Amino acid sequence: MTLVDIDATIPNNVGLADDRRLRRALENWQPKFLQWWRDLGPVAFQENPVYLRTAVSVGREGWANFDHVEMPDYRWGVFLAEPEPDRTIAFGDHKGDAVWQEVPGEYRADLRRLLVVQGDTEPASVEQQRHLCLTAPSLYDMRNLFQVNVEEGRHLWAMVYLLHRYFGRDGRDEAELMLERHSGDLDNPRILGAFNEQTPDWLSFFMFTYFTDRDGKYQLASLRESGFDPLSRTCDFMLKEEAHHMFVGATGVGRVVERTVELMKEHDTDEVSRFGGIDLATIQKYMNFHFSVSLDLFGAETSTNAANYFAAGLKGRFKEEARDDDHQLHGLTRTVPTVDDDGRIGEREATQLAALNETLREDYVEDCQKGVDRWNRALADVGVELRLPHSGFNRAVGEFRDHRVGPDGRVISDEEWAASVDGWLPTDADREHVESLMVGVTEPGKMAGWVAAPSTGIHQQPVDFEYVRI
């Protein structure tokens, strides 16, 4: 077991104390990170003690400590899961070879690109969410927001460590740029489009953590398969923390749905907005938007880059070793969606190597549906269902980007889209109503009127625990 030096200037279990040059480089980056956190992290409550989970180990049990911490004092650091003895590359042209402990020269540029794109998403979401603390529906929710934020900051540290440790000057330059790009900045935006969208309200936050952080789960799980062992071990630990982010989204949307159903029954109407709730139609529109934007994060249906990453052993599939094939995919094909000249959605044949993005996206959609099924169980009494839109709906990347596709999967004209889109995606009026409900609640145990209370508290604490000391 590699011990975590939790009291070091940079908490870590990668032996920074024995690598003076690397330690100095990261200690030089650390003040810049802290300045970024002060400037673009949460806009308030930085000096208030928050009941946060702080990683203290990488083992399966007892790996985290819960206590009240002021966020600037959070123990950000570098944590790698324990190495797997005699691990070999499980896929691609190097299948069966020993995993790499250093970057193979021929894959240096591709690996650096994968690290930069993944790393860029982590501070982006903190920037997107920085104002939400002012309108938290409860102290429980405020704490969960801050837990997500500090862990996204630590995930940035994970990628920055790899860049510094294995990529020299180029890596150090990329680490600097991660703090210079900002979400939504017109001149220097974040790399991926979804991370330049605004997150102005808590319904958006819950949808983001359910749908967009779930994309993060699938990307990290694919990188966890990497033949570059330090990246694999980094992602293995990040996935442990990422699970909480998706829990926040799944239970958050579920609590909104639960409260809406309560109001529908109480007032015998599905128009609960006048009673301080969020109509199911609005919840559906927000879901349509966040799901479709998150689908774009997987890229085009066929991709030479994805095929090359797989063949090189850099990025595998979700649960690669559980798949029943040769893990090299030579000569294997599958179908991917296409839109023909007559505007009909069909399929075309593609190699499985080229279609890896679509395979990962299908796994993601199946996982998303499980949460929707849970929300719909709460809706059974009112006879309404939430539904994921067709994967071609509202897409800006891939086969569907130049086509108008309705939520039901019909390819439609620009005119029909314009006439119907207000019923499918949030309008300005929808967003104004949701934002009008966003009034912060800071009394322990109290909840805003548009969301139900959680069923349990955090780490065996009661729901009315003082999760943020105000």
Long-range contacts (C-beta under 8 A, 24 or more apart in sequence): 1-59, 1-82, 2-58, 2-80, 2-82, 4-55, 4-56, 4-57, 4-58, 4-77, 4-79, 6-56, 6-75, 6-77, 8-77, 10-76, 10-77, 10-78, 11-55, 11-75, 11-76, 11-77, 11-78, 11-79, 12-77, 12-78, 12-79, 12-161, 13-58, 13-78, 13-79, 13-80, 14-78, 14-80, 14-161, 14-165, 16-78, 22-164, 22-165, 25-164, 25-172, 26-78, 26-160, 26-161, 26-164, 29-160, 29-164, 29-172, 29-175, 29-176, 32-176, 32-179, 33-76, 33-153, 33-156, 33-157, 33-160, 33-179, 34-72, 36-123, 36-179, 37-71, 37-72, 37-126, 37-153, 38-72, 40-123, 40-126, 40-127, 40-130, 40-182, 41-71, 41-126, 41-130, 41-149, 41-153, 42-71, 42-126, 42-129, 42-130, 42-133, 42-145, 42-146, 42-149, 43-130, 43-131, 43-133, 43-134, 44-133, 44-134, 45-71, 45-133, 45-142, 45-146, 45-468, 45-470, 46-70, 46-71, 46-72, 47-72, 48-468, 48-469, 48-470, 49-468, 49-469, 50-142, 50-143, 50-146, 50-147, 50-467, 50-468, 50-469, 51-143, 51-458, 51-459, 51-461, 51-465, 51-466, 51-467, 51-468, 52-143, 52-146, 52-147, 52-150, 53-147, 53-244, 53-459, 55-79, 55-154, 55-237, 55-241, 58-82, 58-237, 63-240, 66-458, 66-459, 68-469, 71-146, 71-149, 71-150, 74-150, 74-153, 76-150, 76-153, 76-154, 76-157, 77-154, 77-157, 78-157, 78-158, 78-161, 79-154, 79-158, 79-234, 79-237, 80-230, 80-233, 80-234, 80-236, 80-237, 81-233, 81-234, 81-236, 81-237, 82-233, 83-229, 83-233, 87-229, 89-227, 89-313, 90-225, 90-316, 90-320, 90-321, 90-327, 91-225, 91-310, 91-313, 91-316, 91-317, 91-320, 91-327, 91-328, 92-227, 92-310, 92-311, 92-312, 92-313, 92-314, 92-316, 92-327, 92-328, 93-311, 93-312, 93-313, 93-328, 94-227, 94-312, 94-313, 95-313, 95-327, 95-328, 97-227, 97-313, 99-227, 99-228, 99-229, 99-232, 100-227, 100-228, 100-229, 101-229, 101-230, 102-166, 103-166, 103-167, 103-228, 104-228, 106-312, 107-228, 107-312, 107-314, 108-167, 110-305, 110-308, 110-309, 110-312, 110-314, 111-228, 111-231, 111-314, 112-163, 112-167, 112-170, 112-171, 112-174, 114-223, 114-231, 114-309, 114-314, 114-315, 115-159, 115-162, 115-163, 115-167, 115-174, 115-231, 116-159, 116-163, 116-174, 116-177, 116-178, 116-191, 117-191, 117-192, 118-159, 118-219, 118-220, 118-223, 119-155, 119-156, 119-158, 119-159, 119-160, 119-163, 119-174, 119-178, 120-178, 120-181, 120-190, 120-191, 120-192, 120-195, 121-190, 121-191, 121-192, 121-195, 121-216, 122-152, 122-153, 122-155, 122-156, 122-159, 123-152, 123-153, 123-156, 123-178, 123-179, 124-181, 124-183, 124-190, 124-192, 124-195, 124-196, 125-152, 125-183, 125-195, 125-199, 125-208, 125-212, 125-213, 126-152, 126-153, 127-182, 127-183, 127-184, 127-190, 128-183, 128-184, 128-195, 128-197, 128-198, 128-199, 128-208, 129-199, 129-205, 129-208, 131-200, 132-199, 132-201, 132-202, 132-205, 133-440, 134-440, 135-201, 135-202, 135-438, 135-439, 135-440, 136-202, 136-440, 136-441, 136-442, 137-202, 137-438, 137-440, 137-441, 137-447, 137-448, 137-450, 137-451, 138-441, 138-445, 138-446, 138-447, 138-448, 138-451, 138-453, 139-441, 139-442, 139-443, 139-444, 139-465, 139-466, 139-467, 139-468, 139-470, 140-454, 140-457, 140-458, 140-463, 140-465, 140-467, 141-202, 141-252, 141-451, 142-442, 142-467, 142-468, 143-458, 143-467, 143-468, 144-244, 144-248, 144-458, 145-205, 145-248, 146-468, 147-244, 147-248, 148-209, 148-213, 148-244, 148-245, 148-248, 151-241, 151-242, 151-244, 151-245, 152-245, 154-241, 155-238, 155-241, 155-242, 158-234, 158-237, 158-238, 159-234, 161-234, 162-230, 162-231, 162-234, 165-230, 166-230, 192-297, 193-293, 193-296, 193-396, 193-397, 194-293, 194-294, 194-296, 194-297, 197-293, 200-431, 200-435, 201-431, 201-434, 201-435, 201-437, 201-438, 202-252, 202-438, 202-451, 203-253, 203-256, 203-278, 203-282, 203-283, 203-286, 203-434, 204-286, 204-290, 204-434, 205-252, 206-248, 206-249, 206-252, 206-253, 206-256, 207-249, 207-253, 207-286, 207-287, 207-289, 207-290, 208-249, 208-290, 209-245, 209-246, 209-248, 209-249, 209-252, 210-246, 210-249, 210-250, 210-252, 210-253, 210-290, 210-368, 210-371, 211-249, 211-287, 211-290, 211-291, 211-293, 211-294, 211-368, 212-290, 212-293, 212-294, 212-297, 213-242, 213-245, 213-246, 213-249, 214-246, 214-249, 214-294, 214-364, 214-367, 214-368, 215-294, 215-297, 215-298, 215-364, 216-242, 216-245, 217-242, 217-243, 217-246, 218-298, 218-318, 218-360, 218-363, 218-364, 218-367, 219-297, 221-318, 221-319, 222-315, 222-316, 222-317, 222-318, 222-320, 222-360, 223-315, 225-315, 225-316, 225-317, 225-320, 225-321, 226-313, 226-314, 226-315, 226-316, 227-312, 227-313, 227-314, 228-314, 250-371, 250-374, 251-454, 252-451, 253-283, 253-287, 253-371, 253-375, 254-374, 254-375, 254-378, 255-451, 255-452, 255-453, 255-454, 256-283, 256-450, 256-451, 256-452, 257-283, 257-375, 257-378, 257-379, 257-386, 258-378, 258-452, 259-449, 259-450, 259-451, 259-452, 261-378, 261-379, 261-381, 261-382, 262-452, 264-382, 265-381, 265-382, 270-382, 270-384, 273-433, 276-437, 276-449, 276-450, 277-449, 277-450, 278-433, 278-434, 278-437, 278-450, 280-379, 280-384, 280-386, 281-423, 282-426, 282-430, 282-433, 282-434, 283-386, 284-386, 284-387, 285-423, 285-424, 285-425, 285-426, 285-427, 285-430, 286-426, 286-430, 286-434, 287-372, 287-386, 287-388, 288-389, 288-393, 288-394, 288-407, 288-424, 288-425, 289-394, 289-425, 289-426, 291-368, 291-388, 291-389, 292-389, 292-393, 292-394, 292-395, 293-394, 294-364, 295-361, 295-364, 295-365, 295-391, 295-395, 296-395, 296-396, 296-397, 296-398, 298-357, 298-358, 298-360, 298-361, 298-364, 299-357, 299-397, 299-398, 300-357, 300-397, 300-398, 300-399, 301-336, 301-337, 301-350, 301-355, 301-357, 301-358, 301-398, 301-399, 302-336, 302-350, 302-354, 302-355, 302-357, 302-358, 303-354, 303-356, 303-357, 304-354, 306-353, 306-354, 306-356, 306-357, 307-351, 307-353, 307-354, 307-356, 310-353, 310-356, 311-353, 317-356, 317-359, 317-360, 317-363, 318-360, 318-363, 329-353, 334-358, 334-359, 336-399, 337-391, 337-392, 337-399, 337-400, 338-399, 339-392, 339-399, 339-400, 339-403, 339-411, 343-403, 343-411, 344-411, 345-392, 345-405, 345-409, 345-411, 361-391, 365-391, 389-424, 393-424, 394-424, 394-425, 442-468, 442-470
